[in-house]
Amino acid sequence: MRNSCTKILMAVAAGLLLTGASAGPAVAAPQSAQAAPAAATTATGNITTWIQGNVRKGASTSYNIAYTVTANQQLMGVCWLTGGTVDANGISHNKWVKLSDGNYIWGGLLKGNETGGISTKC
C-alpha cells in the first residue's frame, strides 16, 4: 500500500511540475500584478456602414444632411438614441447613433445590430 501511495504522490507532483502548478500554499499576487477588473462598456466604438447613406445633423431625416458615407466606411460612434423612424432597405426602426463629430447616422445603415454595436444610450 505504501509503495502505491508513493507512486501516486510522485505522479501528482510530476503533473504539477509539468503544468507549472505549485504544491505549496497559494500566495496572493501583489495588487499591481493581479488582473485589472474588466473595463466598463464604453460609449464609443468603431462602427461600419454596410451600405451608402446619409449622415445627418440630427436624429431624423427631417435634419439636413451633413455628409454621405460609402459602404464599409468606418466611423466612431459615441452613443445611440431613439429618433425619427426610417423605413428603408427592408429595415424599419428609430435607432440613431451619435458620431464623434456630433452628427447622427441611422442604425439601419450599419453592420451589426440596430445601433451598430454601440451599447450605451445617449
N, C-alpha and C positions, 0 to 999 in steps of 0.2 A: 504494500500500500504506500509506504513512504517513497519508494522508487517512482511509482506512477505519479504521486503528488509533485515530486521534484521535477519530473518531465513536464508536467502541466505548467508549473510555475515558470520553468525555463522557456517554454513555448510562448507564454503570455509576455514575458519580459522581452523576448526576441521580437514579438509582434509590436510591442510598444516602441522599441528602438527603430524598427523599420518605418513606423508611421510618425516618428518624432514625438510621441506622447511621453509623458513622464509618469513614473510610478509614484513619485513623491507628492506631497500635498500641493494643491493648486495655490498659486500666489497671484493675486490681482496685479495686473499691469498698472504702471503709473497712469494717472488721468490723461496725460498728453499722448500716451501710446495706445489708448483704447480707441475703438472705432467711434467716429463722430456720429451723433444722432442723425437720423435721416432728415434731410432738408425738407422744410415745408413746401407744399406745392407752390411754385412761383406763378405769378400772374403772367409773366412774359414768356414767350416762346416762339420758335420758328413755326410759321405756318406756310403751307404751299398751296397754290391755286391748282385746280385740275382743269380749268377752262378759262378762256379770256373773259374779263368782265370789268366793271367799273368800281373804282374806289370813290366813296362819296364823302362830303363834308359833314354829314350826319348819318344817323342810323335809319334811313328811309330813302326810298327812291325819289321822294319829293325834294331832297337836298341836291345841290349842284354836284356834278362830277368833278372830283379833284384830279384824277388821272385814271388811265386804263392800264390793267395788268394783263400779262400774257399767261398762257397755260404753263404750269410748272415753275412759276415765279415764286421765290421765297420772300416772305415779309416777316416783320416782327410784330406779333400780336401781344397786346397788353392785358386785355380782359374782354369779356363778352357781355352783351346786354340784349334785352328784347327791344325791338324797334318795329318798323313797318314790315308787314308780311310781304314776301315776294313769292311769286309762283312762276318759276322758270326752269327749263331743262328737266321737267318731270319732278321737280322738288318744290315743296311749299312749306315755308316756316318763317319765323320772325327773329331769328338769332343773328346778331351782328357782332363782329369783332372790332374792337378799337385797336388801331395800329399805333405803333410807337411815334408816328408823325402826327397823331391827333385825328387822322381820318378814319373812316369806317368801311369795312367790307362785309357784304352779306355772306353768311356761312355756307350758303349753297354753292359758292364758287370755290370752296376749299376742300382739300383732300381730308379724309378722316370723318369725324362726326360733324354735327351741325355747327360747331364752334372751331373746327379745325384742330381740335385737341387742346384748346385753351380752356382750362378748368375754372379759372377764377372769374366770378361775376363782378362787373363794374359796380 
